[in-house]
């Protein structure tokens, strides 16, 4: 069974897809362009810019490094 997923894009669509995959038991890495937004996801489990008020599962992380 696949347990890891990578999503190119950490905007609203990429983050929402990441939540769906994380809810299915996957570890998700979002690849984005903005380091501050990646830090928000990693440190606060939120994507405050695109999905304010939504808590992200702990199995979602973000990076700007490809």
mmCIF file of the N, C-alpha and C atoms, coordinates in Angstrom:
data_MODEL
# 
_entry.id   MODEL 
# 
loop_
_atom_site.group_PDB 
_atom_site.id 
_atom_site.type_symbol 
_atom_site.label_atom_id 
_atom_site.label_alt_id 
_atom_site.label_comp_id 
_atom_site.label_asym_id 
_atom_site.label_entity_id 
_atom_site.label_seq_id 
_atom_site.pdbx_PDB_ins_code 
_atom_site.Cartn_x 
_atom_site.Cartn_y 
_atom_site.Cartn_z 
_atom_site.occupancy 
_atom_site.B_iso_or_equiv 
_atom_site.pdbx_formal_charge 
_atom_site.auth_seq_id 
_atom_site.auth_comp_id 
_atom_site.auth_asym_id 
_atom_site.auth_atom_id 
_atom_site.pdbx_PDB_model_num 
ATOM 1   N N  . UNK A 1 1  ? 0.828  -1.183 0.000  1.00 0.00 ? 1  UNK A N  1 
ATOM 2   C CA . UNK A 1 1  ? 0.000  0.000  0.000  1.00 0.00 ? 1  UNK A CA 1 
ATOM 3   C C  . UNK A 1 1  ? 0.874  1.249  0.000  1.00 0.00 ? 1  UNK A C  1 
ATOM 4   N N  . UNK A 1 2  ? 0.509  2.233  -0.775 1.00 0.00 ? 2  UNK A N  1 
ATOM 5   C CA . UNK A 1 2  ? 1.255  3.492  -0.856 1.00 0.00 ? 2  UNK A CA 1 
ATOM 6   C C  . UNK A 1 2  ? 0.952  4.315  0.385  1.00 0.00 ? 2  UNK A C  1 
ATOM 7   N N  . UNK A 1 3  ? 2.003  4.801  1.058  1.00 0.00 ? 3  UNK A N  1 
ATOM 8   C CA . UNK A 1 3  ? 1.833  5.575  2.280  1.00 0.00 ? 3  UNK A CA 1 
ATOM 9   C C  . UNK A 1 3  ? 2.324  7.008  2.160  1.00 0.00 ? 3  UNK A C  1 
ATOM 10  N N  . UNK A 1 4  ? 3.020  7.350  1.072  1.00 0.00 ? 4  UNK A N  1 
ATOM 11  C CA . UNK A 1 4  ? 3.573  8.688  0.895  1.00 0.00 ? 4  UNK A CA 1 
ATOM 12  C C  . UNK A 1 4  ? 3.052  9.300  -0.393 1.00 0.00 ? 4  UNK A C  1 
ATOM 13  N N  . UNK A 1 5  ? 2.759  10.605 -0.332 1.00 0.00 ? 5  UNK A N  1 
ATOM 14  C CA . UNK A 1 5  ? 2.282  11.317 -1.520 1.00 0.00 ? 5  UNK A CA 1 
ATOM 15  C C  . UNK A 1 5  ? 2.996  12.656 -1.611 1.00 0.00 ? 5  UNK A C  1 
ATOM 16  N N  . UNK A 1 6  ? 3.254  13.083 -2.822 1.00 0.00 ? 6  UNK A N  1 
ATOM 17  C CA . UNK A 1 6  ? 3.837  14.402 -3.087 1.00 0.00 ? 6  UNK A CA 1 
ATOM 18  C C  . UNK A 1 6  ? 2.855  15.178 -3.947 1.00 0.00 ? 6  UNK A C  1 
ATOM 19  N N  . UNK A 1 7  ? 2.652  16.433 -3.588 1.00 0.00 ? 7  UNK A N  1 
ATOM 20  C CA . UNK A 1 7  ? 1.745  17.295 -4.337 1.00 0.00 ? 7  UNK A CA 1 
ATOM 21  C C  . UNK A 1 7  ? 2.522  18.534 -4.761 1.00 0.00 ? 7  UNK A C  1 
ATOM 22  N N  . UNK A 1 8  ? 2.519  18.803 -6.045 1.00 0.00 ? 8  UNK A N  1 
ATOM 23  C CA . UNK A 1 8  ? 3.168  20.005 -6.560 1.00 0.00 ? 8  UNK A CA 1 
ATOM 24  C C  . UNK A 1 8  ? 2.176  21.146 -6.473 1.00 0.00 ? 8  UNK A C  1 
ATOM 25  N N  . UNK A 1 9  ? 2.450  22.049 -5.565 1.00 0.00 ? 9  UNK A N  1 
ATOM 26  C CA . UNK A 1 9  ? 1.573  23.185 -5.322 1.00 0.00 ? 9  UNK A CA 1 
ATOM 27  C C  . UNK A 1 9  ? 1.037  23.145 -3.905 1.00 0.00 ? 9  UNK A C  1 
ATOM 28  N N  . UNK A 1 10 ? 1.232  24.230 -3.180 1.00 0.00 ? 10 UNK A N  1 
ATOM 29  C CA . UNK A 1 10 ? 0.785  24.310 -1.787 1.00 0.00 ? 10 UNK A CA 1 
ATOM 30  C C  . UNK A 1 10 ? -0.277 25.388 -1.621 1.00 0.00 ? 10 UNK A C  1 
ATOM 31  N N  . UNK A 1 11 ? -1.013 25.645 -2.696 1.00 0.00 ? 11 UNK A N  1 
ATOM 32  C CA . UNK A 1 11 ? -2.109 26.609 -2.632 1.00 0.00 ? 11 UNK A CA 1 
ATOM 33  C C  . UNK A 1 11 ? -3.361 25.953 -2.084 1.00 0.00 ? 11 UNK A C  1 
ATOM 34  N N  . UNK A 1 12 ? -4.501 26.542 -2.372 1.00 0.00 ? 12 UNK A N  1 
ATOM 35  C CA . UNK A 1 12 ? -5.753 26.024 -1.820 1.00 0.00 ? 12 UNK A CA 1 
ATOM 36  C C  . UNK A 1 12 ? -6.073 24.621 -2.333 1.00 0.00 ? 12 UNK A C  1 
ATOM 37  N N  . UNK A 1 13 ? -5.916 24.395 -3.629 1.00 0.00 ? 13 UNK A N  1 
ATOM 38  C CA . UNK A 1 13 ? -6.224 23.076 -4.197 1.00 0.00 ? 13 UNK A CA 1 
ATOM 39  C C  . UNK A 1 13 ? -5.234 22.017 -3.723 1.00 0.00 ? 13 UNK A C  1 
ATOM 40  N N  . UNK A 1 14 ? -3.953 22.320 -3.769 1.00 0.00 ? 14 UNK A N  1 
ATOM 41  C CA . UNK A 1 14 ? -2.951 21.348 -3.334 1.00 0.00 ? 14 UNK A CA 1 
ATOM 42  C C  . UNK A 1 14 ? -3.099 20.996 -1.868 1.00 0.00 ? 14 UNK A C  1 
ATOM 43  N N  . UNK A 1 15 ? -3.358 22.014 -1.041 1.00 0.00 ? 15 UNK A N  1 
ATOM 44  C CA . UNK A 1 15 ? -3.525 21.767 0.388  1.00 0.00 ? 15 UNK A CA 1 
ATOM 45  C C  . UNK A 1 15 ? -4.787 20.960 0.660  1.00 0.00 ? 15 UNK A C  1 
ATOM 46  N N  . UNK A 1 16 ? -5.886 21.298 -0.017 1.00 0.00 ? 16 UNK A N  1 
ATOM 47  C CA . UNK A 1 16 ? -7.129 20.544 0.173  1.00 0.00 ? 16 UNK A CA 1 
ATOM 48  C C  . UNK A 1 16 ? -6.960 19.088 -0.249 1.00 0.00 ? 16 UNK A C  1 
ATOM 49  N N  . UNK A 1 17 ? -6.290 18.854 -1.354 1.00 0.00 ? 17 UNK A N  1 
ATOM 50  C CA . UNK A 1 17 ? -6.014 17.480 -1.787 1.00 0.00 ? 17 UNK A CA 1 
ATOM 51  C C  . UNK A 1 17 ? -5.139 16.773 -0.754 1.00 0.00 ? 17 UNK A C  1 
ATOM 52  N N  . UNK A 1 18 ? -4.167 17.492 -0.205 1.00 0.00 ? 18 UNK A N  1 
ATOM 53  C CA . UNK A 1 18 ? -3.315 16.925 0.829  1.00 0.00 ? 18 UNK A CA 1 
ATOM 54  C C  . UNK A 1 18 ? -4.101 16.490 2.054  1.00 0.00 ? 18 UNK A C  1 
ATOM 55  N N  . UNK A 1 19 ? -5.104 17.281 2.436  1.00 0.00 ? 19 UNK A N  1 
ATOM 56  C CA . UNK A 1 19 ? -5.950 16.925 3.583  1.00 0.00 ? 19 UNK A CA 1 
ATOM 57  C C  . UNK A 1 19 ? -6.713 15.639 3.293  1.00 0.00 ? 19 UNK A C  1 
ATOM 58  N N  . UNK A 1 20 ? -7.249 15.512 2.095  1.00 0.00 ? 20 UNK A N  1 
ATOM 59  C CA . UNK A 1 20 ? -7.988 14.293 1.730  1.00 0.00 ? 20 UNK A CA 1 
ATOM 60  C C  . UNK A 1 20 ? -7.060 13.075 1.801  1.00 0.00 ? 20 UNK A C  1 
ATOM 61  N N  . UNK A 1 21 ? -5.869 13.198 1.240  1.00 0.00 ? 21 UNK A N  1 
ATOM 62  C CA . UNK A 1 21 ? -4.920 12.072 1.258  1.00 0.00 ? 21 UNK A CA 1 
ATOM 63  C C  . UNK A 1 21 ? -4.458 11.759 2.682  1.00 0.00 ? 21 UNK A C  1 
ATOM 64  N N  . UNK A 1 22 ? -4.213 12.795 3.479  1.00 0.00 ? 22 UNK A N  1 
ATOM 65  C CA . UNK A 1 22 ? -3.799 12.581 4.871  1.00 0.00 ? 22 UNK A CA 1 
ATOM 66  C C  . UNK A 1 22 ? -4.910 11.896 5.659  1.00 0.00 ? 22 UNK A C  1 
ATOM 67  N N  . UNK A 1 23 ? -6.153 12.270 5.396  1.00 0.00 ? 23 UNK A N  1 
ATOM 68  C CA . UNK A 1 23 ? -7.282 11.622 6.071  1.00 0.00 ? 23 UNK A CA 1 
ATOM 69  C C  . UNK A 1 23 ? -7.414 10.155 5.681  1.00 0.00 ? 23 UNK A C  1 
ATOM 70  N N  . UNK A 1 24 ? -6.820 9.778  4.546  1.00 0.00 ? 24 UNK A N  1 
ATOM 71  C CA . UNK A 1 24 ? -6.814 8.375  4.111  1.00 0.00 ? 24 UNK A CA 1 
ATOM 72  C C  . UNK A 1 24 ? -5.594 7.629  4.647  1.00 0.00 ? 24 UNK A C  1 
ATOM 73  N N  . UNK A 1 25 ? -4.805 8.276  5.515  1.00 0.00 ? 25 UNK A N  1 
ATOM 74  C CA . UNK A 1 25 ? -3.673 7.621  6.156  1.00 0.00 ? 25 UNK A CA 1 
ATOM 75  C C  . UNK A 1 25 ? -2.326 7.830  5.490  1.00 0.00 ? 25 UNK A C  1 
ATOM 76  N N  . UNK A 1 26 ? -2.242 8.769  4.560  1.00 0.00 ? 26 UNK A N  1 
ATOM 77  C CA . UNK A 1 26 ? -0.986 8.989  3.846  1.00 0.00 ? 26 UNK A CA 1 
ATOM 78  C C  . UNK A 1 26 ? -0.167 10.109 4.487  1.00 0.00 ? 26 UNK A C  1 
ATOM 79  N N  . UNK A 1 27 ? 1.149  10.018 4.340  1.00 0.00 ? 27 UNK A N  1 
ATOM 80  C CA . UNK A 1 27 ? 2.059  11.109 4.658  1.00 0.00 ? 27 UNK A CA 1 
ATOM 81  C C  . UNK A 1 27 ? 2.170  11.969 3.405  1.00 0.00 ? 27 UNK A C  1 
ATOM 82  N N  . UNK A 1 28 ? 1.926  13.262 3.527  1.00 0.00 ? 28 UNK A N  1 
ATOM 83  C CA . UNK A 1 28 ? 1.846  14.142 2.370  1.00 0.00 ? 28 UNK A CA 1 
ATOM 84  C C  . UNK A 1 28 ? 2.913  15.226 2.460  1.00 0.00 ? 28 UNK A C  1 
ATOM 85  N N  . UNK A 1 29 ? 3.618  15.439 1.355  1.00 0.00 ? 29 UNK A N  1 
ATOM 86  C CA . UNK A 1 29 ? 4.541  16.557 1.233  1.00 0.00 ? 29 UNK A CA 1 
ATOM 87  C C  . UNK A 1 29 ? 4.033  17.479 0.147  1.00 0.00 ? 29 UNK A C  1 
ATOM 88  N N  . UNK A 1 30 ? 3.821  18.746 0.521  1.00 0.00 ? 30 UNK A N  1 
ATOM 89  C CA . UNK A 1 30 ? 3.421  19.771 -0.435 1.00 0.00 ? 30 UNK A CA 1 
ATOM 90  C C  . UNK A 1 30 ? 4.668  20.504 -0.901 1.00 0.00 ? 30 UNK A C  1 
ATOM 91  N N  . UNK A 1 31 ? 4.806  20.674 -2.206 1.00 0.00 ? 31 UNK A N  1 
ATOM 92  C CA . UNK A 1 31 ? 5.923  21.422 -2.769 1.00 0.00 ? 31 UNK A CA 1 
ATOM 93  C C  . UNK A 1 31 ? 5.405  22.763 -3.255 1.00 0.00 ? 31 UNK A C  1 
ATOM 94  N N  . UNK A 1 32 ? 5.878  23.849 -2.626 1.00 0.00 ? 32 UNK A N  1 
ATOM 95  C CA . UNK A 1 32 ? 5.427  25.188 -2.985 1.00 0.00 ? 32 UNK A CA 1 
ATOM 96  C C  . UNK A 1 32 ? 6.595  26.114 -3.272 1.00 0.00 ? 32 UNK A C  1 
ATOM 97  N N  . UNK A 1 33 ? 6.253  27.367 -3.567 1.00 0.00 ? 33 UNK A N  1 
ATOM 98  C CA . UNK A 1 33 ? 7.268  28.361 -3.914 1.00 0.00 ? 33 UNK A CA 1 
ATOM 99  C C  . UNK A 1 33 ? 7.573  29.324 -2.767 1.00 0.00 ? 33 UNK A C  1 
ATOM 100 N N  . UNK A 1 34 ? 6.677  29.450 -1.813 1.00 0.00 ? 34 UNK A N  1 
ATOM 101 C CA . UNK A 1 34 ? 6.807  30.465 -0.776 1.00 0.00 ? 34 UNK A CA 1 
ATOM 102 C C  . UNK A 1 34 ? 7.276  29.837 0.534  1.00 0.00 ? 34 UNK A C  1 
ATOM 103 N N  . UNK A 1 35 ? 8.471  30.227 0.969  1.00 0.00 ? 35 UNK A N  1 
ATOM 104 C CA . UNK A 1 35 ? 9.058  29.632 2.170  1.00 0.00 ? 35 UNK A CA 1 
ATOM 105 C C  . UNK A 1 35 ? 8.263  29.970 3.433  1.00 0.00 ? 35 UNK A C  1 
ATOM 106 N N  . UNK A 1 36 ? 7.715  31.166 3.510  1.00 0.00 ? 36 UNK A N  1 
ATOM 107 C CA . UNK A 1 36 ? 6.921  31.557 4.673  1.00 0.00 ? 36 UNK A CA 1 
ATOM 108 C C  . UNK A 1 36 ? 5.664  30.718 4.820  1.00 0.00 ? 36 UNK A C  1 
ATOM 109 N N  . UNK A 1 37 ? 5.023  30.414 3.702  1.00 0.00 ? 37 UNK A N  1 
ATOM 110 C CA . UNK A 1 37 ? 3.832  29.581 3.752  1.00 0.00 ? 37 UNK A CA 1 
ATOM 111 C C  . UNK A 1 37 ? 4.180  28.142 4.103  1.00 0.00 ? 37 UNK A C  1 
ATOM 112 N N  . UNK A 1 38 ? 5.318  27.667 3.605  1.00 0.00 ? 38 UNK A N  1 
ATOM 113 C CA . UNK A 1 38 ? 5.771  26.323 3.966  1.00 0.00 ? 38 UNK A CA 1 
ATOM 114 C C  . UNK A 1 38 ? 6.055  26.252 5.473  1.00 0.00 ? 38 UNK A C  1 
ATOM 115 N N  . UNK A 1 39 ? 6.660  27.292 6.009  1.00 0.00 ? 39 UNK A N  1 
ATOM 116 C CA . UNK A 1 39 ? 6.921  27.334 7.451  1.00 0.00 ? 39 UNK A CA 1 
ATOM 117 C C  . UNK A 1 39 ? 5.623  27.328 8.248  1.00 0.00 ? 39 UNK A C  1 
ATOM 118 N N  . UNK A 1 40 ? 4.616  28.054 7.774  1.00 0.00 ? 40 UNK A N  1 
ATOM 119 C CA . UNK A 1 40 ? 3.314  28.083 8.448  1.00 0.00 ? 40 UNK A CA 1 
ATOM 120 C C  . UNK A 1 40 ? 2.713  26.673 8.512  1.00 0.00 ? 40 UNK A C  1 
ATOM 121 N N  . UNK A 1 41 ? 2.804  25.948 7.412  1.00 0.00 ? 41 UNK A N  1 
ATOM 122 C CA . UNK A 1 41 ? 2.288  24.575 7.366  1.00 0.00 ? 41 UNK A CA 1 
ATOM 123 C C  . UNK A 1 41 ? 3.075  23.678 8.323  1.00 0.00 ? 41 UNK A C  1 
ATOM 124 N N  . UNK A 1 42 ? 4.386  23.778 8.297  1.00 0.00 ? 42 UNK A N  1 
ATOM 125 C CA . UNK A 1 42 ? 5.229  22.895 9.109  1.00 0.00 ? 42 UNK A CA 1 
ATOM 126 C C  . UNK A 1 42 ? 5.164  23.220 10.599 1.00 0.00 ? 42 UNK A C  1 
ATOM 127 N N  . UNK A 1 43 ? 5.117  24.491 10.943 1.00 0.00 ? 43 UNK A N  1 
ATOM 128 C CA . UNK A 1 43 ? 5.179  24.879 12.356 1.00 0.00 ? 43 UNK A CA 1 
ATOM 129 C C  . UNK A 1 43 ? 3.808  24.975 13.016 1.00 0.00 ? 43 UNK A C  1 
ATOM 130 N N  . UNK A 1 44 ? 2.787  25.361 12.252 1.00 0.00 ? 44 UNK A N  1 
ATOM 131 C CA . UNK A 1 44 ? 1.477  25.622 12.844 1.00 0.00 ? 44 UNK A CA 1 
ATOM 132 C C  . UNK A 1 44 ? 0.376  24.671 12.370 1.00 0.00 ? 44 UNK A C  1 
ATOM 133 N N  . UNK A 1 45 ? 0.718  23.777 11.440 1.00 0.00 ? 45 UNK A N  1 
ATOM 134 C CA . UNK A 1 45 ? -0.279 22.885 10.819 1.00 0.00 ? 45 UNK A CA 1 
ATOM 135 C C  . UNK A 1 45 ? -1.450 23.680 10.256 1.00 0.00 ? 45 UNK A C  1 
ATOM 136 N N  . UNK A 1 46 ? -1.110 24.776 9.577  1.00 0.00 ? 46 UNK A N  1 
ATOM 137 C CA . UNK A 1 46 ? -2.107 25.638 8.942  1.00 0.00 ? 46 UNK A CA 1 
ATOM 138 C C  . UNK A 1 46 ? -1.547 26.170 7.629  1.00 0.00 ? 46 UNK A C  1 
ATOM 139 N N  . UNK A 1 47 ? -2.440 26.449 6.714  1.00 0.00 ? 47 UNK A N  1 
ATOM 140 C CA . UNK A 1 47 ? -2.092 27.204 5.516  1.00 0.00 ? 47 UNK A CA 1 
ATOM 141 C C  . UNK A 1 47 ? -2.954 28.461 5.592  1.00 0.00 ? 47 UNK A C  1 
ATOM 142 N N  . UNK A 1 48 ? -2.528 29.378 6.470  1.00 0.00 ? 48 UNK A N  1 
ATOM 143 C CA . UNK A 1 48 ? -3.317 30.556 6.824  1.00 0.00 ? 48 UNK A CA 1 
ATOM 144 C C  . UNK A 1 48 ? -3.631 31.446 5.637  1.00 0.00 ? 48 UNK A C  1 
ATOM 145 N N  . UNK A 1 49 ? -2.780 31.462 4.637  1.00 0.00 ? 49 UNK A N  1 
ATOM 146 C CA . UNK A 1 49 ? -2.989 32.334 3.480  1.00 0.00 ? 49 UNK A CA 1 
ATOM 147 C C  . UNK A 1 49 ? -4.111 31.811 2.585  1.00 0.00 ? 49 UNK A C  1 
ATOM 148 N N  . UNK A 1 50 ? -4.102 30.520 2.288  1.00 0.00 ? 50 UNK A N  1 
ATOM 149 C CA . UNK A 1 50 ? -5.064 29.944 1.350  1.00 0.00 ? 50 UNK A CA 1 
ATOM 150 C C  . UNK A 1 50 ? -6.276 29.299 2.008  1.00 0.00 ? 50 UNK A C  1 
ATOM 151 N N  . UNK A 1 51 ? -6.105 28.724 3.196  1.00 0.00 ? 51 UNK A N  1 
ATOM 152 C CA . UNK A 1 51 ? -7.215 28.053 3.887  1.00 0.00 ? 51 UNK A CA 1 
ATOM 153 C C  . UNK A 1 51 ? -7.270 28.516 5.343  1.00 0.00 ? 51 UNK A C  1 
ATOM 154 N N  . UNK A 1 52 ? -7.577 29.784 5.574  1.00 0.00 ? 52 UNK A N  1 
ATOM 155 C CA . UNK A 1 52 ? -7.599 30.285 6.952  1.00 0.00 ? 52 UNK A CA 1 
ATOM 156 C C  . UNK A 1 52 ? -8.648 29.555 7.791  1.00 0.00 ? 52 UNK A C  1 
ATOM 157 N N  . UNK A 1 53 ? -8.281 29.279 9.037  1.00 0.00 ? 53 UNK A N  1 
ATOM 158 C CA . UNK A 1 53 ? -9.209 28.633 9.955  1.00 0.00 ? 53 UNK A CA 1 
ATOM 159 C C  . UNK A 1 53 ? -9.262 27.122 9.862  1.00 0.00 ? 53 UNK A C  1 
ATOM 160 N N  . UNK A 1 54 ? -8.507 26.527 8.948  1.00 0.00 ? 54 UNK A N  1 
ATOM 161 C CA . UNK A 1 54 ? -8.498 25.074 8.776  1.00 0.00 ? 54 UNK A CA 1 
ATOM 162 C C  . UNK A 1 54 ? -7.236 24.501 9.420  1.00 0.00 ? 54 UNK A C  1 
ATOM 163 N N  . UNK A 1 55 ? -7.413 23.564 10.338 1.00 0.00 ? 55 UNK A N  1 
ATOM 164 C CA . UNK A 1 55 ? -6.272 22.856 10.931 1.00 0.00 ? 55 UNK A CA 1 
ATOM 165 C C  . UNK A 1 55 ? -5.905 21.691 10.021 1.00 0.00 ? 55 UNK A C  1 
ATOM 166 N N  . UNK A 1 56 ? -4.629 21.579 9.704  1.00 0.00 ? 56 UNK A N  1 
ATOM 167 C CA . UNK A 1 56 ? -4.154 20.511 8.830  1.00 0.00 ? 56 UNK A CA 1 
ATOM 168 C C  . UNK A 1 56 ? -3.701 19.313 9.655  1.00 0.00 ? 56 UNK A C  1 
ATOM 169 N N  . UNK A 1 57 ? -3.868 18.113 9.110  1.00 0.00 ? 57 UNK A N  1 
ATOM 170 C CA . UNK A 1 57 ? -3.356 16.924 9.801  1.00 0.00 ? 57 UNK A CA 1 
ATOM 171 C C  . UNK A 1 57 ? -1.832 17.015 9.973  1.00 0.00 ? 57 UNK A C  1 
ATOM 172 N N  . UNK A 1 58 ? -1.345 16.425 11.029 1.00 0.00 ? 58 UNK A N  1 
ATOM 173 C CA . UNK A 1 58 ? 0.101  16.453 11.334 1.00 0.00 ? 58 UNK A CA 1 
ATOM 174 C C  . UNK A 1 58 ? 0.914  15.690 10.291 1.00 0.00 ? 58 UNK A C  1 
ATOM 175 N N  . UNK A 1 59 ? 0.282  14.874 9.461  1.00 0.00 ? 59 UNK A N  1 
ATOM 176 C CA . UNK A 1 59 ? 1.015  14.101 8.464  1.00 0.00 ? 59 UNK A CA 1 
ATOM 177 C C  . UNK A 1 59 ? 1.236  14.885 7.166  1.00 0.00 ? 59 UNK A C  1 
ATOM 178 N N  . UNK A 1 60 ? 0.916  16.188 7.193  1.00 0.00 ? 60 UNK A N  1 
ATOM 179 C CA . UNK A 1 60 ? 1.181  17.061 6.040  1.00 0.00 ? 60 UNK A CA 1 
ATOM 180 C C  . UNK A 1 60 ? 2.384  17.935 6.381  1.00 0.00 ? 60 UNK A C  1 
ATOM 181 N N  . UNK A 1 61 ? 3.344  17.946 5.475  1.00 0.00 ? 61 UNK A N  1 
ATOM 182 C CA . UNK A 1 61 ? 4.493  18.844 5.610  1.00 0.00 ? 61 UNK A CA 1 
ATOM 183 C C  . UNK A 1 61 ? 4.651  19.597 4.271  1.00 0.00 ? 61 UNK A C  1 
ATOM 184 N N  . UNK A 1 62 ? 5.464  20.638 4.313  1.00 0.00 ? 62 UNK A N  1 
ATOM 185 C CA . UNK A 1 62 ? 5.664  21.438 3.112  1.00 0.00 ? 62 UNK A CA 1 
ATOM 186 C C  . UNK A 1 62 ? 7.141  21.780 2.955  1.00 0.00 ? 62 UNK A C  1 
ATOM 187 N N  . UNK A 1 63 ? 7.531  22.000 1.708  1.00 0.00 ? 63 UNK A N  1 
ATOM 188 C CA . UNK A 1 63 ? 8.905  22.376 1.396  1.00 0.00 ? 63 UNK A CA 1 
ATOM 189 C C  . UNK A 1 63 ? 8.922  23.234 0.137  1.00 0.00 ? 63 UNK A C  1 
ATOM 190 N N  . UNK A 1 64 ? 10.013 23.967 -0.018 1.00 0.00 ? 64 UNK A N  1 
ATOM 191 C CA . UNK A 1 64 ? 10.234 24.717 -1.260 1.00 0.00 ? 64 UNK A CA 1 
ATOM 192 C C  . UNK A 1 64 ? 11.382 24.106 -2.045 1.00 0.00 ? 64 UNK A C  1 
ATOM 193 N N  . UNK A 1 65 ? 11.977 23.062 -1.499 1.00 0.00 ? 65 UNK A N  1 
ATOM 194 C CA . UNK A 1 65 ? 13.127 22.401 -2.143 1.00 0.00 ? 65 UNK A CA 1 
ATOM 195 C C  . UNK A 1 65 ? 12.656 21.244 -3.009 1.00 0.00 ? 65 UNK A C  1 
ATOM 196 N N  . UNK A 1 66 ? 13.095 21.240 -4.252 1.00 0.00 ? 66 UNK A N  1 
ATOM 197 C CA . UNK A 1 66 ? 12.711 20.148 -5.145 1.00 0.00 ? 66 UNK A CA 1 
ATOM 198 C C  . UNK A 1 66 ? 13.879 19.222 -5.353 1.00 0.00 ? 66 UNK A C  1 
# 
